[in-house]
Amino acid sequence: MKYLATFVFLFAAFVTGCTGQTGKAIPDTIPDIEGSITTLKRTNPKIEQSVAVVLVEAIADLETNYPKASIKVDDKTHIEDAEGNVLKVEQLQEQQQVEVWFDGPVMESFPVQAHAAAIRVKL
């Protein structure tokens, strides 16, 4: 019986460790800002790592942490659409409605500046 319990535990640990999850996901918290992308600047497309800086302006009458945010988006940022399909940085466009979650320090300027941990594109 003791061996069976050990086997079950090790099997469960093995299966959990081999799920192929990347660790990137939409957080289960309220987004730091929800609004539309008003400006989108991409870095040099010749470099391997795609990076962009987006300006997101909050939707009027919607309570968010910040009214505007300048957000760095890179390969560490998880981006998905409303159905959960993973998107690339290149698929972000001005006028898209987004929810954004920050990670790391937030520079308290106006607009605030932060790194995006995750972005959900709503439209």
C-alpha positions as CSV (number, residue, x, y, z in Angstrom):
1,M,0.0,0.0,0.0
2,K,2.9,2.3,0.9
3,Y,4.4,1.7,-2.5
4,L,1.2,2.4,-4.3
5,A,0.8,5.8,-2.6
6,T,4.4,6.6,-3.5
7,F,3.8,5.6,-7.1
8,V,0.6,7.7,-7.4
9,F,2.4,10.7,-5.9
10,L,5.4,10.4,-8.3
11,F,3.1,9.8,-11.3
12,A,1.0,12.9,-10.4
13,A,4.2,15.0,-10.0
14,F,5.5,13.8,-13.3
15,V,2.3,14.4,-15.2
16,T,1.9,17.9,-13.7
17,G,5.5,18.7,-14.6
18,C,5.1,17.6,-18.2
19,T,2.0,19.5,-19.2
20,G,3.9,21.9,-21.5
21,Q,2.5,25.0,-19.8
22,T,4.8,28.0,-20.4
23,G,3.8,29.8,-17.2
24,K,2.3,32.7,-19.2
25,A,-1.4,33.3,-18.6
26,I,-3.9,36.1,-17.9
27,P,-3.8,36.8,-14.2
28,D,-6.9,36.1,-12.2
29,T,-7.0,39.7,-10.9
30,I,-8.6,42.9,-12.1
31,P,-6.5,44.5,-14.9
32,D,-4.4,47.5,-14.1
33,I,-5.9,49.4,-17.1
34,E,-8.7,48.7,-19.5
35,G,-9.0,50.9,-22.6
36,S,-8.0,51.4,-26.2
37,I,-4.6,51.4,-27.8
38,T,-4.2,55.0,-29.0
39,T,-0.5,54.8,-30.0
40,L,1.6,51.9,-31.0
41,K,5.4,52.1,-31.6
42,R,7.4,49.1,-32.7
43,T,11.1,48.7,-32.3
44,N,13.4,47.8,-35.2
45,P,11.8,44.8,-37.0
46,K,15.3,43.5,-38.0
47,I,16.1,42.4,-34.4
48,E,15.0,39.0,-33.4
49,Q,13.0,40.0,-30.3
50,S,9.9,42.0,-31.1
51,V,9.2,44.9,-28.7
52,A,6.6,47.6,-28.8
53,V,5.5,50.5,-26.6
54,V,1.7,51.1,-26.6
55,L,-0.2,54.0,-25.1
56,V,-3.5,52.8,-23.6
57,E,-6.2,55.2,-22.6
58,A,-8.8,54.1,-20.2
59,I,-12.5,53.8,-21.2
60,A,-14.5,56.8,-20.0
61,D,-16.7,56.0,-16.9
62,L,-14.8,52.8,-16.3
63,E,-13.0,52.6,-13.0
64,T,-9.3,51.5,-13.6
65,N,-6.1,52.1,-11.7
66,Y,-4.8,54.6,-14.2
67,P,-6.3,56.9,-16.8
68,K,-3.4,56.4,-19.3
69,A,-0.4,54.1,-19.4
70,S,2.6,53.8,-21.6
71,I,3.3,50.0,-21.7
72,K,6.3,48.1,-22.9
73,V,5.3,44.8,-24.6
74,D,8.0,42.2,-25.3
75,D,8.4,38.4,-25.7
76,K,7.7,38.0,-21.9
77,T,4.3,39.5,-22.3
78,H,1.4,37.0,-22.6
79,I,-1.1,38.3,-25.3
80,E,-4.4,36.6,-26.1
81,D,-7.7,37.5,-27.7
82,A,-11.1,37.3,-26.0
83,E,-11.4,33.5,-26.8
84,G,-8.0,32.7,-25.3
85,N,-6.1,32.3,-28.5
86,V,-2.4,33.4,-28.1
87,L,-1.4,36.4,-30.2
88,K,1.9,37.9,-31.1
89,V,3.1,41.5,-30.5
90,E,2.8,42.1,-34.2
91,Q,-0.9,41.5,-34.0
92,L,-1.5,44.5,-31.7
93,Q,-3.1,47.5,-33.5
94,E,-4.2,51.0,-32.7
95,Q,-7.9,51.3,-31.7
96,Q,-8.0,47.8,-30.2
97,Q,-9.8,47.5,-26.9
98,V,-7.5,45.8,-24.4
99,E,-7.1,44.8,-20.7
100,V,-3.6,45.1,-19.4
101,W,-1.9,43.6,-16.3
102,F,1.5,45.1,-15.2
103,D,4.4,43.4,-13.6
104,G,7.4,44.9,-12.0
105,P,7.8,48.6,-11.0
106,V,5.4,51.2,-12.3
107,M,6.9,54.6,-13.0
108,E,4.4,57.1,-11.5
109,S,4.7,59.7,-14.2
110,F,1.8,60.8,-16.4
111,P,1.1,58.6,-18.2
112,V,2.4,55.8,-15.9
113,Q,5.1,53.6,-17.5
114,A,5.1,49.9,-16.9
115,H,5.9,46.5,-18.4
116,A,2.9,44.4,-19.5
117,A,2.7,40.9,-18.0
118,A,-0.4,40.1,-19.9
119,I,-2.8,41.7,-22.5
120,R,-6.2,40.6,-23.5
121,V,-7.4,42.0,-26.8
122,K,-11.2,42.4,-26.5
123,L,-11.9,43.8,-30.0
